Amino acid sequence: MADSTQSSVISSSHGLPDASIGQGLPSAEKDAKLSLDFSYLDDLLSPEVRDLIYWRDLKKSGTVFAVSLLLLLSLAAFSIVSVVSYLLLALLSVTITFRVYKSVVQAVQKSDEGHPFKAYMEKNVTLSQESFRRHVDTALSHFNCILKQLMRLFLVEDLVDSLKLAVVMWLLTYVGAIFNGITLLIIADILIFSVPVFYEKYKAQIDHYVGMVREHIKCAVSKVQAKVPGVAKRKAE
């Protein structure tokens, strides 16, 4: 009994988490409280995109990351017209060079292999009406959802949520004063290809500290809601 009391005191004095906290909660409930909720990404991202950002195929993910980062760095140094022109010029240079090379090879070898890009030219790249309507319907659904949320926030349906948006917009004014749009896109590109795989590797440790932060935020929001008369009345109803 003395050893148990002593270990509990030592754990509390050093600020270590007590293993007995939350012991009465079911395991599934504890995981839901302490884990980051990324389940909505399964609906937004296709399996191919998830494999890319989680680096399932190192060669493919590395290529996409390098190309996207190089493109954004190019846009940071040059205008979008120059970047697009150089990219198309490089692509044309490759295809024309390959076309001439294959023509010379066929003339020397006296073969009749035909156009080197014939297989790609015969592919059907047209967009069907059904596919176009499906993508339009999906985009329209997302647009309507975003529009509804913006109306709810700007018309102050929930005062706390509107205040949260105001704080975020105020912080973004400082971010905009330091970074431009291209710099933010470069940072976002790096985070997209680093944060998911980092979280997957250190999930247990991150979930533990995220759970602690969420509890502190929840307590702070509850105190704010209790001091706002309109919100407190509505919560009571």
N, C-alpha and C positions, 0 to 999 in steps of 0.2 A: 504494500500500500504506500509506503514511504517512497519507494523507487518510482512508482507511477506519478506521485505528486511532484517529486523532484524533477522528473523528465518534463512534466507539463510546465513547471515554472521556468525551466531552462529554455524550453521551446518558445514560451511567451516573451522571456527577457531578450531573446535574440531576434524576435520578429519573425520567426519561422512559422509557416502555416501548420495549424494543428490538424492531424490526420483524422481526429474525431469529429471535426466540423462537417456538417452535412452528411454524417454517417447514416442518419435515419432516412435520408431521401433515397428514393429508388435510383438505380444507376442511370436509367434513361433520362430521368428528370435532371440529374446532376450534369450529364453530358450536354443537355439542351441549354442549361444555364451557363456553362463554362466554355462552350464552343462557339466559334464563329459560324454564322449561318451563311454558307455559300451555296445552298441548295437551289436558289433561284437562278444561279448561273447555268444549271443544267438545261433550263428552258430557253435561255438566251443564246447560249453557245452551242454550236454543232460539235459532234465528237471529234472532227478533224481539228477544230480550233482548240479544243481542250487538250488534245494530244500535243499541239504545238506549244502552248504556254506551259505545259507540264513537262516538256522536253522528253517525251516518250521516244522520239527518234532524234538523236543528237544532231545528225547531219541535216535533217530537214528543218528542225527548230533553229539551229545555228545559221543556216542559210537565210531563212526568213528574217531572223533578228538582225543579221548583218546588213541585208538589203534594205530593210525598213529604216534602220539607224543611219545608214549611208544616205538614203534618200532625204531623211529629215535634216541631216547635217548639210546636205547640198542646198536644201531650201533655206537654211539659215544663212548660207553664204551668198547664194544667188537668187535671182527672181524665179518665180514658178514657170514663167515663159522660157527662160534659159534652161532650167532643169529639164522640162518636158522636151524641149527641142534637142538637147544633147542626148537624152535617153532614146528618143525616136531615131536620131541620127546614128547612134551606136547600134541600135537594132537593125536598121537598114544596112549599115556597113557589114554586119555579120551575115545577114541573109543574102545580100548581093555577092559578097565574097564567096560564100558557100555555093551559090548558084553558078557563078562563073567557074569555080574550081571543078564542080561536078560536070559541067559542060565540056571543059577541057579534057577531063579524064575519060568521058564517054567518047570524045572525038579521037583521042589517042588509042583507046582500046577498041574503038569501033563497035561499041555496045549501044543498045537501045533501051536504057533503063527508064527513060522518060524524065519528067520533072522531079527534082529531089524532094519537093514539098507536096507532091501529089496526094499523099495520104492525108495530110493536114488540110489541103484545099477541099477534099471531098467530104470532110466532116461537116455535120449539120450543126452550125453554131447559132441558128436562129432561135429566138425566144418565143415559145408558144403562147397563145392567148391565155390558156389556163394557168400556166406558170406565172405570167405577168400579172394576172388578176390575183393570184394567191399572194404574191409578194406585195402588191398594192394593198390588199386587205390586211395583211400583217402590219405593214407600215402605218396604215390608217388606224388600226387598233392601238398601236403604241402611241401615235400622235394624240388620239382622243384621250388616252389615259394620262399622258403628260399634261394636256390642256386642262383636264379636270383637276389634277393635283395643283397646277398653278393657280387656277381660280380659287381653290380651297385655301391656298396659302395667302394669296394677295387680298382676298376678301375677308381674311381673318376669321375663318370658321373655327379654328382652334388657336387661341392667343399664344400658347406656348410654342406650337409648331411654327407660327409666323415669326415669333421672336428668334427661334433657332435659325430660320432662313435669313433674317436680318443680320444675325451675328456672322453667319457664313459669308454673306455678301460683303460685310464690312471687312472681314479677314481677306477676302479675295481682292479688295482694293489695294491692300498692301502687297499681295502676291503679284498683281498686275503691275505695280510700280517697280518690282524687282525683275520679273521675268516677262518676256513677250510670249506670244502664242506658240511659236515654233519651239522655243525652249521648253515650254510646258509639255508639248507633244513629245519631245525627246525624252524628258523625264518620265512621262507616262509610258512610253515604249519600253524604257529600261525597267520600270516597275512591273509592267505586264509580264515580262519574260523572267522576272526574278522573284517577285513576291509569292506567287502561287507555289512554285517549287520549294521556296524557303519555308513557307507555311506547312507544306506537306511533310517536310523533313523534321521540323520542330513544332509539330502540332500540339503536343501535350503541354509543353512549356508556355507557348503563346496563349492557348486556351485558358490556362490557369490565371495569367495576368490580365487577360481580357475580361475574364469573369469578375476579377476584383475591381477593375475600372468601371465595368457596367454597374456594379452594385453602388459604387460611389456616385456615379452619374444619376442612377435611379433615385437615390436618396436626395440629391440636390434638386432634381426636377420635382420630386414630391414636395419638398419644402417651398419651392417657388409656386407650385400650384396651390398649396395651402394658403399662401399669402395673397393670391389673386382672387377676389370675391367671386367673380363670374365663373371662373374655372372650377373653384371649389364647390360652388352651388351645383353646377352641372354634373360634376363627379358624384356628388351626393345623391342626385336624382337617379 
